Amino acid sequence: MIECIELVKRYGKTQAVDHLNLHVDAGEIHGFVGPNGAGKTTAMRILATLCAPTAGDARVDGVSAVHQPQQARARVGYMPDFFGVYDNLKAWEYLDFYAGCVGMDAKARRKRIDALLDLTALSGKREAYVDQLSRGMKQRLCLARAMLHDPKLLILDEPASGMDPVARAQMRDILREIARMGKTVLISSHILPELSEVCTSMTVLQRGKKAFSGTMTELEKRLHGAPLVIRLTQTPDEELARRAAQRLSELLGSAPAMEEDVWRIETQEDVQRDAQALRMLMELGVPVCGFAREHATLEQAFMEVTGAYEAQSHL
């Protein structure tokens, strides 16, 4: 659905996007992650046909956003981080106005508007004036506006900005429903836990370059795997700890780092070996109360990938 080919965008001496190659399949909710100035918004604006690249190409559903902008625009719904609204219009009037702007006839408008108000949980606010809506409701109304022409791709730049936790949860549910409808969603956010909960894949940008692109599972594998963390009800005696450490090292191929009642083993995840290790510890009489893999959070993954990328770029 999305394809960037050697995409470059320069502003004077600043290279906002640096030979970006990207592929996102249809039906994905794909996260765009990166520090401020990484090139996320610029790449999104190019895909939305709002900005011309210096070089390279960006395609939406096989159509070039650079060479066929009108055809590409019909396939894209774009929602920037700040989407202006007309406060003196009712919610349905706001959508009706923009439905007319995209060429929808009057007969089709009501049906489409009703469907989008239902999708965005705003049916009860149909007659409310926009200035009476909360921040989260306004964001959902803007999302409905971006979907009026039934695009195949939704590009959302910081859609949860300024929302409270309840409003962000509602937005996540809506995005999942949109994906179930067969749409593709490209979403950027600085609220990394939000992306980890809703995205099926993601790309990490650093200084306009792709530092990583793939699923969260692939990102974890690229790191050090998910370490095994064993928690104990109490610190075992020295002899029992020594025997357990030796057996764990033989079974898992790595010696545990022992800090009183928490043991940590840096080893690749293997369900069968993990089960054998737990059974062995129980047989030895080790007082285990917790036994689990500690999966990296998106923040940890982001920091490690961008840090490794920075170190590599300075070699």
C-alpha positions as CSV (number, residue, x, y, z in Angstrom):
1,M,0.0,0.0,0.0
2,I,2.9,2.4,0.9
3,E,6.2,2.4,-0.9
4,C,9.0,5.0,-0.6
5,I,11.8,4.6,-3.1
6,E,15.1,6.5,-2.3
7,L,13.0,9.4,-1.0
8,V,14.9,12.6,-0.4
9,K,13.7,16.0,0.8
10,R,16.1,18.9,1.4
11,Y,15.4,22.3,2.9
12,G,18.5,24.3,1.9
13,K,21.4,22.5,3.6
14,T,19.1,20.5,5.9
15,Q,18.3,16.9,4.7
16,A,14.9,16.2,6.3
17,V,14.4,12.8,4.5
18,D,17.6,11.0,3.4
19,H,17.1,8.2,0.8
20,L,14.2,6.6,2.6
21,N,13.1,3.2,1.4
22,L,9.9,1.9,3.0
23,H,7.2,-0.7,2.3
24,V,4.0,-1.1,4.2
25,D,1.4,-3.8,3.3
26,A,-2.3,-3.1,3.0
27,G,-4.3,-3.5,6.2
28,E,-1.4,-2.6,8.5
29,I,-1.4,-0.1,11.3
30,H,2.1,1.2,10.8
31,G,3.8,3.4,13.4
32,F,6.2,6.2,12.5
33,V,8.6,6.7,15.4
34,G,11.5,9.1,15.8
35,P,12.8,12.1,17.7
36,N,11.8,15.6,16.8
37,G,13.3,16.5,13.4
38,A,13.7,12.9,12.3
39,G,11.6,13.4,9.1
40,K,8.3,11.8,10.1
41,T,6.0,14.7,9.2
42,T,7.9,15.5,6.0
43,A,7.6,11.9,4.7
44,M,3.9,11.9,5.6
45,R,3.3,15.2,3.8
46,I,5.0,13.8,0.7
47,L,2.8,10.7,0.8
48,A,-0.2,13.0,1.2
49,T,0.8,15.0,-1.9
50,L,1.3,18.2,0.2
51,C,5.0,18.4,-0.3
52,A,7.2,17.6,-3.3
53,P,10.4,15.5,-2.7
54,T,13.8,16.6,-3.9
55,A,14.4,13.2,-5.3
56,G,12.9,9.7,-5.3
57,D,9.3,8.5,-5.3
58,A,6.5,7.7,-2.9
59,R,3.6,5.5,-4.0
60,V,0.1,4.9,-2.5
61,D,-1.7,1.8,-3.7
62,G,0.7,1.7,-6.7
63,V,0.1,5.3,-7.6
64,S,2.9,7.9,-7.5
65,A,2.2,10.8,-5.1
66,V,4.9,12.7,-6.9
67,H,3.9,12.1,-10.6
68,Q,0.2,11.4,-10.2
69,P,-0.8,13.6,-7.2
70,Q,-4.5,13.9,-8.1
71,Q,-5.0,10.1,-8.4
72,A,-2.9,9.5,-5.2
73,R,-4.9,12.2,-3.3
74,A,-8.1,10.3,-3.9
75,R,-6.6,7.3,-2.1
76,V,-5.3,9.2,1.0
77,G,-7.0,10.7,4.0
78,Y,-4.6,13.0,5.9
79,M,-5.0,14.3,9.4
80,P,-2.3,16.7,10.7
81,D,-1.5,17.2,14.3
82,F,-3.6,20.3,14.3
83,F,-6.7,20.1,12.2
84,G,-8.7,23.4,12.1
85,V,-12.4,23.2,12.8
86,Y,-15.3,25.7,12.4
87,D,-16.7,26.3,15.9
88,N,-20.0,27.8,14.7
89,L,-21.1,24.7,12.8
90,K,-22.8,21.6,14.2
91,A,-20.9,18.3,13.9
92,W,-23.0,17.1,11.0
93,E,-22.8,20.5,9.2
94,Y,-19.1,20.4,9.5
95,L,-18.9,17.0,7.8
96,D,-21.6,18.0,5.3
97,F,-19.6,21.0,4.2
98,Y,-16.5,19.0,3.5
99,A,-18.5,16.2,1.9
100,G,-19.6,18.8,-0.6
101,C,-16.0,19.9,-1.1
102,V,-14.9,16.4,-2.1
103,G,-17.8,16.3,-4.7
104,M,-20.2,14.0,-2.8
105,D,-23.8,14.5,-3.9
106,A,-26.4,15.6,-1.4
107,K,-28.2,12.2,-1.4
108,A,-25.0,10.3,-0.5
109,R,-23.9,12.7,2.2
110,R,-26.3,11.9,4.9
111,K,-25.7,8.1,4.7
112,R,-21.9,8.7,4.7
113,I,-22.0,11.2,7.5
114,D,-24.2,9.0,9.7
115,A,-21.8,6.0,9.2
116,L,-18.7,8.1,10.1
117,L,-20.4,9.6,13.2
118,D,-21.2,6.1,14.3
119,L,-17.7,4.9,13.6
120,T,-16.1,7.7,15.6
121,A,-18.6,7.4,18.5
122,L,-20.1,10.8,17.8
123,S,-23.7,9.9,16.8
124,G,-24.9,11.4,20.1
125,K,-23.2,14.7,19.2
126,R,-24.6,15.1,15.8
127,E,-26.5,18.3,16.6
128,A,-23.8,19.7,18.9
129,Y,-21.8,22.7,17.9
130,V,-18.2,22.1,17.3
131,D,-17.1,24.5,20.1
132,Q,-19.1,22.4,22.6
133,L,-17.0,19.3,21.8
134,S,-14.1,18.2,23.9
135,R,-10.5,17.9,22.5
136,G,-10.9,14.2,22.0
137,M,-14.3,14.6,20.3
138,K,-12.9,17.3,18.0
139,Q,-10.0,14.9,17.0
140,R,-12.5,12.2,16.2
141,L,-14.6,14.6,14.2
142,C,-11.4,15.5,12.2
143,L,-10.7,11.8,11.7
144,A,-14.3,11.4,10.3
145,R,-13.5,14.4,8.0
146,A,-10.4,12.7,6.7
147,M,-12.4,9.6,5.9
148,L,-15.3,11.3,4.0
149,H,-14.0,10.2,0.6
150,D,-13.4,6.6,1.7
151,P,-9.6,6.6,1.3
152,K,-7.6,3.4,1.2
153,L,-4.8,5.0,3.3
154,L,-5.1,7.1,6.4
155,I,-2.1,9.3,7.4
156,L,-2.4,10.5,11.0
157,D,0.2,12.8,12.4
158,E,0.1,12.8,16.2
159,P,-3.7,12.1,16.4
160,A,-3.7,11.6,20.2
161,S,-1.9,14.8,20.9
162,G,-3.5,16.6,23.9
163,M,-6.0,13.8,24.6
164,D,-6.7,12.3,28.1
165,P,-6.2,8.6,28.7
166,V,-9.9,7.8,28.0
167,A,-9.9,9.7,24.7
168,R,-6.7,7.9,23.6
169,A,-8.3,4.5,24.4
170,Q,-11.3,5.5,22.3
171,M,-9.0,6.5,19.4
172,R,-7.2,3.2,19.6
173,D,-10.4,1.3,19.4
174,I,-11.5,3.3,16.4
175,L,-8.2,2.7,14.6
176,R,-8.5,-1.0,15.1
177,E,-12.0,-0.9,13.6
178,I,-10.7,1.1,10.7
179,A,-8.0,-1.6,10.1
180,R,-10.7,-4.3,10.2
181,M,-12.4,-2.4,7.4
182,G,-9.4,-3.1,5.2
183,K,-7.9,0.4,5.5
184,T,-4.1,1.0,6.0
185,V,-3.1,3.4,8.7
186,L,0.2,5.3,9.0
187,I,0.4,7.0,12.4
188,S,3.1,9.0,14.1
189,S,3.2,9.6,17.8
190,H,5.5,10.5,20.7
191,I,3.3,8.5,23.1
192,L,5.3,5.3,22.4
193,P,3.2,2.9,24.6
194,E,0.1,4.0,22.5
195,L,1.8,2.8,19.3
196,S,3.0,-0.5,20.8
197,E,-0.7,-1.3,21.7
198,V,-2.2,-0.5,18.4
199,C,0.4,-0.9,15.7
200,T,1.1,-4.1,13.8
201,S,4.4,-2.8,12.5
202,M,6.6,0.3,12.8
203,T,9.5,2.3,11.4
204,V,12.1,4.1,13.4
205,L,13.5,7.2,11.7
206,Q,16.7,9.0,12.8
207,R,18.0,12.1,11.0
208,G,15.8,11.3,8.0
209,K,17.1,7.7,7.6
210,K,15.4,4.5,8.4
211,A,17.0,3.0,11.5
212,F,14.5,0.1,11.7
213,S,11.4,-1.2,10.0
214,G,9.4,-4.3,10.9
215,T,7.1,-5.8,13.5
216,M,7.6,-5.4,17.3
217,T,8.7,-9.1,17.4
218,E,11.3,-8.4,14.8
219,L,12.5,-5.4,16.7
220,E,12.9,-7.5,19.9
221,K,14.9,-10.1,18.0
222,R,17.2,-7.4,16.6
223,L,17.9,-6.4,20.2
224,H,19.1,-8.9,22.8
225,G,16.1,-11.0,23.0
226,A,13.8,-11.1,26.0
227,P,15.8,-11.9,29.1
228,L,14.4,-14.5,31.5
229,V,13.7,-13.1,34.9
230,I,13.3,-15.4,37.9
231,R,11.9,-13.9,41.1
232,L,12.2,-15.8,44.4
233,T,10.2,-15.5,47.6
234,Q,13.5,-15.4,49.5
235,T,17.3,-15.6,48.9
236,P,18.3,-19.3,48.8
237,D,21.4,-20.6,50.7
238,E,24.7,-20.4,48.9
239,E,25.0,-24.1,48.0
240,L,21.4,-24.2,46.5
241,A,22.1,-21.0,44.5
242,R,25.4,-22.5,43.2
243,R,23.7,-25.7,42.1
244,A,20.8,-23.9,40.4
245,A,23.1,-21.5,38.6
246,Q,25.2,-24.4,37.2
247,R,22.1,-26.2,36.0
248,L,20.6,-23.1,34.5
249,S,23.9,-22.4,32.7
250,E,24.0,-25.9,31.3
251,L,20.4,-25.9,30.2
252,L,20.1,-22.3,28.8
253,G,23.7,-21.7,27.7
254,S,24.1,-18.6,29.8
255,A,24.9,-18.1,33.5
256,P,22.3,-16.1,35.5
257,A,23.1,-12.8,37.1
258,M,22.0,-13.2,40.7
259,E,20.9,-10.3,42.8
260,E,19.5,-11.8,46.0
261,D,15.9,-12.7,45.2
262,V,16.0,-11.8,41.4
263,W,17.9,-13.8,38.9
264,R,18.3,-12.6,35.3
265,I,19.5,-14.7,32.3
266,E,20.3,-13.1,28.9
267,T,19.3,-15.9,26.6
268,Q,17.2,-16.4,23.5
269,E,13.6,-17.3,24.2
270,D,12.8,-21.0,23.9
271,V,9.4,-22.2,25.3
272,Q,10.5,-25.8,25.8
273,R,13.8,-25.0,27.5
274,D,12.1,-22.4,29.7
275,A,9.7,-25.0,30.9
276,Q,12.5,-27.5,31.6
277,A,14.3,-24.7,33.5
278,L,11.3,-24.0,35.7
279,R,10.7,-27.7,36.4
280,M,14.4,-28.2,37.3
281,L,14.3,-25.2,39.8
282,M,11.1,-26.6,41.4
283,E,12.8,-30.0,41.8
284,L,15.8,-28.5,43.4
285,G,13.6,-26.6,45.9
286,V,14.4,-23.1,44.7
287,P,11.5,-20.8,46.1
288,V,10.3,-19.4,42.7
289,C,7.4,-17.0,42.8
290,G,7.9,-15.4,39.3
291,F,9.2,-16.9,36.1
292,A,8.8,-14.8,32.9
293,R,10.4,-13.3,29.9
294,E,10.9,-9.6,30.1
295,H,10.0,-8.2,26.8
296,A,11.4,-4.8,25.7
297,T,9.1,-1.8,25.9
298,L,8.8,0.4,22.8
299,E,10.8,3.1,24.7
300,Q,13.6,0.7,25.4
301,A,13.6,-0.5,21.8
302,F,13.5,3.0,20.5
303,M,16.4,4.2,22.6
304,E,18.6,1.2,21.7
305,V,17.9,1.3,18.0
306,T,18.4,5.1,17.7
307,G,21.5,4.9,20.0
308,A,23.0,2.1,17.9
309,Y,22.2,4.0,14.7
310,E,23.9,7.1,16.0
311,A,27.0,5.2,17.0
312,Q,27.2,3.4,13.7
313,S,26.7,6.7,11.7
314,H,29.7,8.2,13.5
315,L,32.1,5.4,12.6
